[in-house]
């Protein structure tokens, strides 16, 4: 993104400003005292943050310009509601606000039809969550949200799940430039000893793998661990686990 010009909503994204935290705090103080120019400068100074978040949703059918504009609405809400007394970075507060705004837009445009009453309950639950988070400066539990709404936890969970955007198993969640980790890579397998990989000639090829490759495949396909869990156990990054896992499976396929 830094090396090429990309136009989104008429803005050259390669020229977006990067603002220091001290600048943000100073502008926030002025904006909350009614300084419109400071508010506008704060919006423009955080467009790169909006862009970085919107890029997560660009594999959807929506136009990038539409998502960017919706993200800007979330940014403006974050500016207007940020509490300087919280002692947290502005981006820490703004990111979930922007993401929430984009997700609400995607849910409203979801092809899966959900009843109006269930959708209204879900939106009230999200508003209640934001209210409790602002009040207590921490993520509320489902029980706290349900108590505030005078509903059961099951009703709140059902409502929220009804408006969740379906996620592809092949959606990328991380990339270090050479190896990409997909949602599928983070899904554990509860198959245990009956896992399909143990039912093929895996046992014949396993002894040709390195000790680390054997450990990764054992944890992944026999113990049902996710790549993140494997990385924590072995002491390497998730990207390295992904790369070693793919190499080991390729070796097995070659043996077959």
ABEGO torsion letter per residue (X at the ends): XAABBBBBGGBBAAABBBBBAAAAAAAAAAAAAGBAAAAAAAAAAAAAAAAAAAAAAAABABBAAAAAAAAAAAAAAAAAABBAAAGBBAAAAAAAAAAAAAAAAAAAABABBBBAAAAAAAAAAAAAAAAAAAAAGBBBBAAAAAAAAGBBAAAAAAAAAAABBBBBAABBABBAGABBBBAAAABBBAAEAABAAAABAAAAAAAABBAAAAAAAAAAAAAGBBAAAAAAAAGBBAAAAAAAAAAAAAAAAAAX
